[in-house]
Amino acid sequence: MRRLRVLELLTTIVVVGIFSNMQAELLIDRRDLFDEHSFVELVLWRVPQPVSPSTHGYQYRLAYVVHGVCVVRFDNERGKGDHRHVGGVESPIVFSGPDQLVADFKAEIARWNHENRDS
């Protein structure tokens, strides 16, 4: 089943390093089909300075898109810090490392799919 394959891919961070003037290191940049109507996109950078008001050295954007609509997104946009968007609701999250971030993101996808399985 394609869905299980995508979840397997999300359980291990694949490191793809690109250095650009030693300013930031790209750790993950991938887009995977979840099923015929949805995909996940993961982008994670190690940055030399925290993206304020975050206090860690990562910048990230994790998105789950269904029928062309982003229904789950975790990011740390400058000025907002670490947060998630689920449906139309934005709420803060606690960042405790890349592995936990991806685990929390996967759990949010599973929750969203469970709550919206009849949609």
N, C-alpha and C positions, 0 to 999 in steps of 0.2 A: 504494500500500500504506500503510495507516494507521501502521504501525511507522516507516516512513521519515519520515512527516510529523511524528511526535512527536520523532524525533531531530533533524529540521531545526529544530523549535521550541526544542530544548534547546541548539542551537549558538550562539544569540544571547541575551544577557540582555536581557529587556524590563524597562525601568525603570518602576515604578509607585510614585510617591512619595506617602506619607501622613505628615504630621507630626502628632505628638501631644505637645503641650507641648514641642516641640523635643527630646524625649528620645531618640527613635529614628526612623529613616526606613525604611519598608518599601520594599525594592527589588524583590522578587519575591514573589508569592503566587499560585501557579497549580497546578492539577491537570489533567493531560492523560491521556486514555486512551492506553495503549500498544497494547493489542489488546482483544478482547472479555473477557479474563480478568484484565487487569492495568492499572495506571495508575502514573504518577509524580506526586509532589507535591513542589514546590519552594517553600520559604519562606526568605527571606534579608533580614535587617535590617542596616542600618548603625547601630551603637550608639555612644553618646558615650564609654563606658568599656568596655574588654575584658571578656569573660565569663571570669572567672578559672577555670583557669589559662591560658587562651588570651591571647595578647599583641596580637592585632589587634582592630580595631573592628567586627567583624561577629558576628552570631548567626545560626545557620542550622539548617535541618532539611531534608534531601533524602531522600525515601523512594521506594522501588520496591515496590509491593504486587502480589502474584500470588495469585489465588484467596483474597483476603481476608487474606493473611499478608504482613507486611513482611519481605521477603527481603534487601533492601539498604537501609541507612540511613546517612547521613553527618550528624553533628551535633556541636555543641560545648556540651554540657550543662555547667552550672556545677559545678565540682568535678572534672570529668573531662577538660575540654579537648577539642581536636579529635580525633575518632575516628570509626570506621565500624563498622557491624554487618553482617556477611555471614553469612546463615544464623544460627547461634547463636553466632558468634564475634565478639568485639569486639577491635579493634586500633587503635592510634593512627595518625593521619595527619598529614602536614605541610601546613599551610594556607599557600598562597602567592598567594592572591587569589581573588576570586569566579569569574573565568573558568576558572582552573585547577581549582578545586573542582568546577565543573559538568563539565568535561572528564573529570576523574578519576571522577566519579560515573557518567557515561555509559559510560566504559570498564568500570567494575565491573558495570554492568547487562549490557553485551554479554558479559562473561566469565561472569556468572551464567547468562544465557540459553544460552550455548554449552555450559556444563557441565551444564545441566539440561534440555536440549532434548528428551530422551526421557521426561521426568517428566510 
